[in-house]
């Protein structure tokens, strides 16, 4: 198995978890926060998708799906155009509200498709290419992709946990 096949499998697992976390949820549950200052399912899925979109687009020299496919306008969040949610305060988290699970999964699926297209074109030596020199040591493409994969899976798990908390309080 080639490294790109492992990455493709990993990113496919994120997609599965994202869909499972939001399936069948209406806006009230998607946007609910289980405690003051906590993240909602909507914010967690939006944020993990924004990070994947931002980081993969940057690493491969692509346009962000958020901007290129007008998801910024469809979400209408009132945040800066390139905001990814990194460092959001509880008040900013509260601003990320969605009207449907379909909007979240539609955006995620578009980002996932772009990510897979980029991953399928990878050659082994591409993973060594430096994509961010602001760190010591500089970040290679391989390290960046594993970082996105790890971060996204953590947030998808958090979204599933928040979903479970919210549904258990409704029972």
N, C-alpha and C positions, 0 to 999 in steps of 0.2 A: 504494500500500500504506500502510495506517495504522500508526502506531507500535505499537499493541497487537498487530497481526498480526506484526510483526517480533519482538516479545517472545514471543508464542505460539510462533513458529517456533523461537526460541532455546531456550525451555524444553523444546520437543519434542526438540531435539538433546541436551539433558542426559539426557532419558529414554532415548534410543537408546544413549548412551554408558554409562549406568548398567547397562542390561540387558546390553550387550556385555561389560562388565567382569566381571560375575558369572556369566554364562551357563555352566552345566555344572560350576561349581565346587562341591566338597564342603566341609564344615566345616574340614577340615585346611588346605586351601589358602586359603580365605576368611580364616581366623584367623591364618595364618602371617605372620611378620614377616621380611622378607628379611635383616635385620641388627638387632643390638641397638639399641633406641631408634627403629627405623623403624616406620612405620604399616602396618597390614594392609589388605587390600582391604576387609574387613568394616568396620574403623574409618573408612576414607575414605568409603565409601558411606553408612554410618550418619551420619557427621558432615555430609556435604554435604546429606543429606536433612533432618537436624535444623536446619541453618542455613536452608534454604529454608522449612521448616515454620515455624520461629520468626519469621523476618523477614517472610514473606508474611502470616502470620496477624496479626502486630503491625501491619503497614502497612494492612491492610484491616479491622481490628477483628474478626477471626475467632478461633475456638478453634483451638489447635494440634491437628493430627491425632494427634500423639504421645499426647496426653492424652485427647482426645475419643473416639478409636476404640480406646483401650486398648493401643496399641502399646508404651507404657511397660511394661505388665504382660507382654505377649507376649515382649518382649526380655529382661526380668528382669535388667537389668544391675547393679542395686545402686547406681546413680549418683543424684544429686539429680534430682528429677522434671523440671526444666526444663533440665538440662544439655544443651549442644549440642556439647560436645567442644572448644569454643574454649579454648585455653590448656592443654589436657591435657598432663600429664607422661607420660613413657614408661610409668610404672606404670598410669596411668589408661587409656592407649591399650590396654594389655594386658587391661584389664577388659572391653573391648568385644569380646565373642565371640558369634558367632551359630551356630545349628544348621543353617541352610540359606540358600541363595541366595533361595529363595521368600520368606522372612521379610523380607529386605532389599528385594527388588523389590516385595513387597506393600506395605510401608510407603512406599517411594518412589512407587509408582503412586497411592496414596491422597493423598499430598501433591501430586503432579503434578495430579491431578484437581481438588483444591481450588484450586491455583494457576491452572489454566486457567479455572475458573469465575470467579474474581476478575478475571483478565485480560480475559476476554470482555466483562465489564461496564464496562470502562474507557472513559472519554471522554478526548479529548486534553487537556483542561484538568485532569483528575485527576492527570496526571503532574507537574504543578507543585506539588501539595499537599505541604507540609512534613510529614514523618513522623518526623523526629528532630532536635530542636533542641540536642542535646548536642554537635554538631560546629560548626565555623566554616569555611565557611558551613553553615547548617542543611541537612539532607539532604532532598531532594524524593523523592516516590514514584518518579519516573522514574530518578533516580540510584540509589535503593535497589534497584530491580528489576535494573538493569544490573549493580550490584555483586554481587547474588546470582547472577545468570547467569554472570558472570565467575568468581567463586569456585567455583561448582559445576562448571563446565566444567574448571577447573584440577584439582580433586580427582578428577573422573571420569577425566581423563587420567592422573593419578597412580595411580589404582586399576588402570587398564589396564596401565600400566608395571609396577607391582608384580606383577600377574598374569603378565605376560610373564617377569619375572625368576624368579618361583617355578616357572613351567612349564619354563623353560630349564634350571633346575638339576635338574629331575626327569627330563629326557630322557637 
